[in-house]
Each structure stands twice: as structure tokens, then as C-alpha cells.
Amino acid sequence: MKTQPDPSNGITQFIPGLALFKDLKPAQLRTQFVVAVTVFAVLVPSAMAFGDLAGVSPVAGLYVALGAMVMYALFGSSKQVIMGPEATSAIMAAAAVAPLAGGDPARYAALAAMTAILVGVLALLARLARLGFITDFLSKPILVGYLFGTTLIVIGSQLGKMFGIKLESDQFFQQVLELISRLDEAHLLTVAIGIVCMAALFIIRHTNRTFPGPLIIVAAAIILSAMFDWQSKGVSIVGAVPSGLPKLAIPSVSLQDILTLLPAALALTILIFADEILTARVFATRRGQKIDANQEFVAIGMANIGAGFLGGFPAALSSSRTAVADQMGGKSQWVGLLAAALTIIFLLFFTPLLAPLPTVALGAIIIVAVFGFLDIAAFRFLRQVRSAEFWLAVVTTFGVLTVGILQGILVAVMLSLVNVIFHISRPHDALLDDIDVSGGTVYRGVADKETALTEPGLIVYRFDAPLVFANAGFFTERLEELITNAGAGLKCVILDAEAISDFDSTAAEALENLDADLERRGVEFWMARANKPLRNLLQVTGLTKRLGRDNIYPSVRAAVTAYRALFSETIIEIGENDV
């Protein structure tokens, strides 16, 4: 009897979040609820701040968080990632929308929401094109440098809160310099509250990581602020939060507006994806999980479409809230769904509660949450493995901090590709020698071989890389050097092609020229261990016919045996002359 396929499997592949509702255990839900409460406590004031930064109503930041968290929980492949409003996406959206809005708040809000929808559509198109492979260019050095740089950016964004100073700069180094130059303006009570909050969080973290430290700090800060009226003493607080739920609506904009917003939406899509996938991979590696890059395009797309239809602006990964969720023991996207539910309840009934909360307490929570990402040990490891990778991580860090996250990543990717091309252009190669082992004779590269010949009249040469334009000249030079040093007694050159999985037109021309040159010298050119893809390329380029099908051997040993059979008398004569 045939088993009928479960139709839910296909749906779960497209909407991974549906698996959250299978085998749900109440105890697990209770644990994730505590984490969600903490994430929610950090979310509300920061989301409102990012709404203001984007140039829309502060409450729009909560709308973005609501749509993004629900959609990512349903469509994302990471168990830790929390999406919502973030500084970089808010700033970029404001830069794109402000020139078109003409000072009209309603039009501004509509354009911001449409930008989010465009980002979502572009991300979905990227999924259809299966562009997830671009994450293969984000190597470990880039990952290490990116994470270090973005961690410093997050810390820098909270420095003003910690000292009670409104910093004008939006770049890390400028923020640090501005803070130093304005230390005389620091609000001492704010600084004291921040230090106490950070110290308490570090103590709680080192004592018991499962203890809800951030939640305790938020609750205590609200109570103390209300009791001692910290606002009247100059401490910045969150203030009043508007109530009510957003309405689903399609932004009212023209086709010309959409076309004008497209370049900015494309740049935002690239930035949001690069930021999200890098951070998601960090947490996945720590937790022994896997990230589906193509599915992340779907999750980012749906999160932004959800944010746009709720009247928000482009959503991105929140490093700080993701770090808080992970630190508190978040193990599934139930954290995002529960935090979204709390956001709904909060918008409806409890907006006045956060009004007395000092913003410095939020800054302390965020700084402590991301502090562990300043991983110096990772840089030491890269330096031990290869100094070039260490410097690539350093360049990525400074690129992210100086020219921006997207530009810094692109520069690092380019340098990484240059490094790869350099190593491809100078791959390992070897003159092979016969070595007797228990199973018979094998041919291996020997570094201390004094002669340029494998044996009298014969060169067996191995090239350990695909043969392409970047290394075709190196390949030719190395063989010409061996051929010249071999002298007049050379009869045959055998190329061990096991590692040559591919070659291009430049390499095909180099092989053809090499064979023609050897033919003029009366020297045979054979090939051994050519794999199927290489044999197909040899056939297509006509090299099979030029070399001769019988001169392409399945193994080095078979080729050497054929050489000895063909040139046995010559080998004896060479040996007698040497004596």
C-alpha cells in the first residue's frame, strides 16, 4: 500500500514557522514568554525612536516591529533573529523619501510605506532568482570583521543615552570624539543610573544567565523613576506613547513615485539582506543550526511587505534585540510571535506604562547584550591561520565603521575575491616521483627532488587547481622551466590533471601552444587522470583530437607504463650514457 504524501510538508517548506505549532509544549512556551517580555521591553522605546529617525510618527516604529516580527517568525529560517525598525534602514528610507514628500506628513508616510513594500518585492524576486548563493562570498574574515564593526556601531549609538547628551554625529568615530569633547555636559545622575544598570546586568549575567536581567532592570528603572521623579531632575525618559492598532492599507502613491524610489529600495534590499544573513549565520553557528539563504530572502520580503501594509517603513534585522533574545535563552520564533502579541496588547491598553522609563536603562541593556560580540579571540585565530585573513577582517571592521555597513562589506568582498584570485594564480604544483609503498608504486610530489625529470626522458607534472586565465601563464612558465632544465634527453611530458576540474579558452590556447611547442621538439605530450568534466571540455575545444584520444590515460601509472613500453630502448641508452 502506497503512503500518501503529506501536503503539509510542502507548505512547511515555504512557511517554516508553521512547524512552531506542532508538538508545542506549555513549559517551553512559558520559557519563551519570559524572553519575549524582555525583548518587548527593549523594543517599544527603541522602535519609537527609530520611527522618529525615519521621519514618520514614532508609533510607526511599533507598526514596523509588529508586521516584521510576525512575518519573519512565519517565513524565516533562523530561530533567533528578531526583525523590525533599525537605525540604518530608517536613515536610508528618510533620505529617499524626504525629497519627494514636499513637507506633507501624509505623503511622507505613504512613500515610506511604499519603500518598505518595494524592498519586500525585490527580496522575493531575489528568491525567485535563487540569489542566496551570494552569501558564499561572505567568508569568515568578513563575518568576524562585520560583527565587530556593527557591534561598535550599536554601542556608539547608545553613548549619548549613557551620558545624557544628545550627540549630533551618526558615525562611530565622530560619536566618540564628540562625546569626549562634550564630557563637561554629561548629566551625572544619568551617568550613575547607566553605570548601576550595566553593573547589575553584568553581575546577573555571570551569576545566572537564565535570570531575566534586562526585564528586572526595566521594571526597577520604571518604579524608581516614578518614585523619585527623575524626569524633573534632568533624566531623559521615554514619555507618552500613542495608543491604537494600525490599519491595513495600500500606500497611495503614483507610478512615478515607485520608479523614483526603486534605486533606494534596491540599495536597502542589499543592505538589509547582507546585514541579516551575516548576523543570522553568527547565531546559527553558535547554536549548531543552519540558515537557508534563499528562504531568508522570502522572510525579509514578507517582513517588509507586512511593515509597509501596516503603514511603517523598511524593516531590518535588529542586532540588539536579537542579542537580548539569545542572551535570555530564546530558542524559537515563539519569542517574535509572543513579542508581537505583547505589542498589540500594549498598543491597545498599556501605552502609559513606559512613560517614566529612563532611556539610559535601555542603552545599558543594549550595550551589555552586544558586548559579547567584541570577539578578539576570533581575530587571533584568523592571524594564526593566515595573516591575509586577519587583515581582511580588520579592513572589514574599519570599512563598516567609516564608509558604512554595505560599502564596508562590498570592499571586503572585493578584497576577498582579489585574495582568492591571487591564490588561484599561484597554485600548488609538483614534479611527481615514483615512490614504493606496500600496495605498489605511487606517484607523489617530492619537494627535495634534485633532477628536473621524474625518470630518464620523462616529466610527470601535477597542477593543483582549475586551469583558467588567471593562472594559465604560471602553468606555462612552470612547465617551460621544467622542460628547459630536462635537456635534450626529454621524450615525454605527462600532465596529471586530477585537480584540473575546469579550464577556459585562455587555458585551452595555452595547452594547444604547449603541445605544438613540444611537437616541434619531438616530445610527446600526454594527460592522465582527466575527470569527466575535463574530458568533455577537451572534446569540445578539439584538444582530444590534437592530443590523441589514446594519449589520455586513466592513471599516472598507466601513462608511465605506456611511456616505458614506447621508449624502453631509449631509456636503456640514456641509462648507459649516464654510467
N, C-alpha and C positions, 0 to 999 in steps of 0.2 A: 504493500500500500504506500503510495507516494504522499510525502508530507507537504501540505500546502504552505507556500511561503508566507511569512508573517508580514502583512502590508505595513505594519508599524515600523519595521526596520528601515524602510526607505525614508519614511517621514523623519525618523530619529536621526538619520544621517544628515538631513538638511536642517533639522531643528534639534540639535543635540540636547537642548535644555529640557525637552520632554522627558528625558531619562531621569530628571530630578524627581518626578512624581511617582516613579516606580520604586517599590521597596523602601518607602520613606519611613524612617524610624523617629518616633517622638523625641527620644533622648537626643538624637543628632540635631533635630530641628531646634530644640531648646538651646543647645550649644551655639548653633549658628545665629540664633536670635540675639544672644548677648553680643556677638561680634557685630551684627547688623546695627544694633543700638549705638555702638561706639562709632561705626562708620557714619551713621546718620548724624550723630552729634557733631562730627567733624565736617560733614557735608554741608549742612544748612548754611552756616555763615560764610563758608568759602565759596559756595555756589552763588550766593547773592553778591559777593564781592566780584566774582568773575562776570556776572551779568552786568554789573555796573561798568566793569572794564570793557565789555563788548559794546557799550554804548546804548544798551536797551534797559528796560526796567530790571532792577535787581532780582525780582521774583522770577524773571525769565530763566535765571540760572538754575532754579529749582525745577522748572519745567524741562530743561535740558537733562538734568540728572534723572528725573522720573522716566522720560522716554528712553534714554540711553541705557540705564541700568536694567530695565525690563527687557529691552530688545537684545542687549548683549547676553543676559542670562539665558535667553532662549536660543540664540544663534551662535554664541562664542564657543571656542574650544578650550579656553583657559578656565581653570577653577578659581583663580584668584583675582583676575583683572576686574577692576571697577572703572566703568566709563562714565563720563559726564562733562561738565564745563571745566575748562582748564585755561590757564593764562595765555599760552601761545596761540591756541585756536581762537580765543576771544580777541586778542590783539589783531591777528591777521584778518579775522572777519570784520572788525571795526574799520581797518584800513581799506578794505574792499568796498564796504557798504557806505561809509560816510560821504564820499564824493557824489554818490548817486541819490542820497536821501534828501538833499536840499534843506536840511533842518527840520523836516517833517517827522515827528516821532513815530507815527503810524506807518509811514512808508519805510522808515528805517527798520522797524520791527519786521515788516513783511520781507524786506530784502535780506535781512539776517536769517530769517527762517528759510527763505528760498536757497540761500547759500548752503545751509545745512542739508537740504534735500538734494541739491546738486552734488554735494560731496557723497551722499549716500548712493545716488545713481551711478556716479563714476566708480565708486568702490565695487558695486555689483557688476558693472561692466568689466572691471579688472578681474573679478572672479570668473566671469564667463570666458575671458581670455586666458584663464589659468596663469595669472602673473605672479602667483605665490612663489615661484622659483626665484624671484629677485631677492628673497631672504638668504639665498645661498651666498650672496655677495657680502652678507653681514657676518664677517668672521669673528672669532673670539676676541682678538685685539680691539676690533671696532666695538664689540659688545661691552668689553671692560671699560674702554675709554668713554663711550657714550654714557654708561650708567654712572660713572664717576662725575662726568661733567653735568649731567642733568640733576644729580643729587645736589651738587653745589648750587645749581640754579634754584632748586626748590628751597634750599637753606637761605640763599641770598634773598629770595622773595619774602622771607619771614623776618629778616633782620630789623626792618622798620618797626614791625609789631613788637619785637622784643625790647626795643629801646624807647618806644613811644614817639617815634619820629616818622613823619610821612616822607619817605625817600622819593625823589623825583626820577632817579635813574632806573632803567629797566634791564641793564646788563650787569652781570655778576661783579666784575672787577670795578666798574663805576659805582655800584652799590656799596661795595666795601670801602672804597676811597671816600665816597660821600658820607658814609656813616662815621668814619674816622674824623673827617673834617668837621662834623656836626655833633660830636660826642658831648659838647657842652650843653646841647639842647635835650639830652636824654632825660626822660621822666623817671626819677629814682624809684617811685612806688611801682611803676610798670616794670622796670628792670628787676626789682626784688620779686615781684609776682612771677615773672618769667623764670628766674633762677630757681625759685622754690618748686615751680611746676616741673621744670626739667629734671631737677634733682630727685623729686618724688617719682617721676616716671622711670628714671634710670634705676632707682632702688627697687621699685616694683618689678621691673623687667628682670633684674638679676636675682631677685628673690623668688618670684613665681611668674613665669611667662604667661600662664593661663589666666592670671588675675586681670580683670578689666581696668587696667591703669588709666587709660585715656577717659573712660566713662566716669571713673571716680573723680578725676581732675576736673572734668567739665561740670559735674554736679556740685562739687565743693566750690568751684570758682563762681558759679551762679549764686549759690547761697551766700557766700561771703561778700560778693559784690553787692547783693541786695541789702544785706545786713548793715554794711559799713558805707554804703553809698559811694562806691569807688568812682563812679562817673563824676560826682561833684568834686572829687579830688584830682581830676585830670586823667583818669584811666579811660582809654578808649573801649567802648562796649559795642556789641552787635547792633543794638537798637531795635526798633519796631520792624516786624516782618508782615507784609500784606497777606491776607488770607484768601482762600478760594482756589478751585481747581481750574486748570486751563481747558480751553475748548479745542476740539479737533477742527482744523481748518486748513484749506489750501491757500498759501500766501497769494495775495492779489498783486501780481507784477506782470510786466509786459514781456514779450518775447525778446525785445531788445535788451531789457534788463538781464534776462537769463544769459544771453550771449555775452554781455559785458562782464557778468560775474563768473563765467566759465573758467578763465585763466586762474583767478584766485581760488576757485573751488578745486581745480586740478592740483595746484600747489598745496592746498590744505589736505587733500586726499593723500598725497605722497608723504607729507609730514606726519599726519595722524597715523598712517599705516606703519611708517618706519619707527615712530615712537612706540606704538602699541606692540608691534611684533618683537622689538628688541626687549622691552620690559617683560612681556609675556614669556619669552624664552628664558629669561633670567629666573623667574619664579618656577617655571616648568622644570628647569634643570635642578633647582633646589629640592623640588618635591617629587622628582622621578616621573614627571609627566611628559606628554608630547603635545606640541602645538601644530594644528593644521593651518598652514599659512593661507591657503585658498579659502578655508572656512572663515578665517579672520576677516577677509575682505567682505564676506556676507554679513558678519557680525557688525563690523564698522559701518557698512552700508545701511543696515536696518536700524542701528542705533542713531544715526544721523537723520534718517528719514523720520523716525519716531520723534526726535527732538524738533525737527522742522515743522511737522504737522501739529505739534503742541505749542508752536509759537516761540520756539527757542532760537538757538544759534548753533554752529557746528560743535559736536561733541568729540572729545578725545579721551585718551587714557589718563586717569588720574594717578600719578605715581604716589602721591601722599596717601590717598585713600586706599589704594591697593596695598601699600606698605602697612597701613594700620590694620587692614583686614587680615593680611598674612601674619603679622605680629600677634594678633589676638587669637589666631588659630582658625581662621576662615579656611574651609576645606571644600566648599562648593559654591555654586552660583545662587544658592539659597540666601547667601548674605546680600547679594544685589537685589533679589526679589523682595526680601523682608525689609531692606532699607528703603526700597521704593514704596512698599506698603506703609511704612512709617512716615514717609514723606507726604503721602496722600492724607493720612490721618492728621499730620502736623499742619498741613495747609488748610485743612478744614476746621480744626478745633484749637490748636495749641501754639499758634504763632507768637503769642506774647511771652512764652516761657524763656526764649533765648535772649530776650532783650537785655538783661543785665550781664550777660556773659562777656568777660573781658577778652578782647581779640588776642591779647598776648598769650592766653592759655591755649588758644588754638595754634598759635605759632610754635609754642613749646611742644605740643603734641606732634605736629608735623615734622619738626626738626628731629626729635627723638626717634620717630618712626622711620625716617630715611637715613639716619646716622649710620646704621649698619651697612649701607651700600657704599660707604667710602672704603673700598676694599684694597688696601695697599698690598696685601699678600698676593692678589691677582697680578699686579704689576711685577712683583718679584718673580713669580712663576714664569711670566712671559719672558723676562730677561734671562732666566736660566735656560729656557727652551731655545730662544732665538732673539738676539738683540733687536733685529729689524721689527719683530712683532711688538716688543716693548715700546719702541719709538712710535710705531703706528698707533698704539693705544694712547700714548702721550699726545700725539698730534690730534687724535680724535677728541680728547678731553679739551684741549685748548681751542680746537675748532668750534666745538659746541658752545664753549664759554664766550668766544669772541665774535664769530661771524654768524652764529645761530645754529640751532639743532639740525635742521635739514641741510644747510650748507656744510656744516661740520661733518655730517655723515657722508655727504657726497664726496667731499675732499678725501676723507679716509678711505672710501670705497675706491676712488681713483688711484690713490697711493697703494692700496692693497693689490689692485689689478696690475699696477706697474711692477710691484714686487713679484707677483706671480709670473708675469711675462719675463722678468729678469731671470728667474729660476728656470723657466722653460727654455730660455735662450741659451743657458749653460747647464744642461742636464748632466747627470752622471753617465759616463760611458766606460767601456773597458775593452782591452785586448784580452781574449779568452785563452786559457791554457788548459790542457788536459790534466786532470787530477784523478789518481786511482783511489777509489773508495771500495767499501765492501761489496756494493752492488755492481761494480764495474767502473768504467771511465766516465767522468762527467766533465763538462767544460764550464769553468768559472773564471771571473776576472781576477787577475793576480796583480797586486799593486807593485810588487818588487821585481817584476819580470824584467830582466836586463835587455833582452832582444826585442826587436820590433815584429817578430814572427811568432805565430803560435807553434809552428813546427816548420822545418825546411820548406820554403816555397809557398807557405800558406799563412794568411792572416784571417783570424776569426774575430770579428768586431761586433760588440753589442752596444746599442744605443737605447738608453732607458727613458724614452719619452716619445710622445707623438711627434712626428716629423712635420713641422709647419714652417711658415715664412720666418718666424722669429728665431728658429734655430737651424734652418737649412744651411746657412753659411758656416756655422760652427761645425755641423756634421761634415760638410765638405772639407773644411780645413783640417779636422782631426784625421780623417781618412787619408787625405793627401800627405799629411805628415808621416803617417804610418807607412804609406806606400813608398814615399821617398826614402825613408830610413831602411826599408826592406831590401833595397838594392835590386840589381839585375836578376837575381835568382827568384824573384816573386813570380808565381804561376797562377795563384787563385786568391780572391778575396771573398769570404763568406760573411754576409751580414746576418747576425742573429736579430731577427725582427720581432721577437716575442713581445717586447714592451711598446712597439710602434703600432698603436691601435688605430691610428689615423694619419693621413698626410694630405696636404693641399696641393694646389697647382705649382706653387713655388718649389715645394719639396719634390714633386713629380719631375719637374725640369732638372732639379739637382741630381736625382737618381739617373735620369737619362744621360745627362752630361758626364756623370761619373762612369757609367757603363761604356759610353763612347770613348772616353779617355783611356780606360783600361783595355778596351778592344784594340786601340792603336798601339798599345804597349805589348799586346799579345798576352794579356792577363784575363783570366775568367772572372766574372762577377756573378756569384750565386747568392741565394737567400735561403734562410732556414727559419722555421717556426713562425711563418706568417699566419696570423689568425684569419678567420673568415672575413671580417670587415675589410682587412687589409688586402686579402686576395681579391675581393670584389673591386676594390679601388685599383688594384694593379691591372685587372681585366678592363675596367672602364677607361683607364688612361693609356692603354696599349702597352704597358710595361711588361705584362705577362708574355706577350708576343716577342718583345725586344729581348727580354732576359732568357726566354725559352721556358716553356712550362716544366720541362724535365730538370731545370736548374733551380726550382723552388722546392726545397726539401722539408719534410715534416719535423726533422730534428737536426740539431747541430751534429750529432754523432753520425746520422745518415749522410749528411753533406760531407763530413770529413772522410767517411768510409769511401764515398764516391770519388773524392779527390785522390785518395791513396790508390784506388784502383786505376784511375786515369793517368796519374803521374808517378806510378811506382818506380819506373826505370829512372826518371829524372831525379826522384828523391834519393835513390841509391847513389847516382852520380854525384849529387850535391854533397851527400854524406862522405863519399870517398875523397872528394876535393878538400873538404874541411879537415879530414885526417891528414 
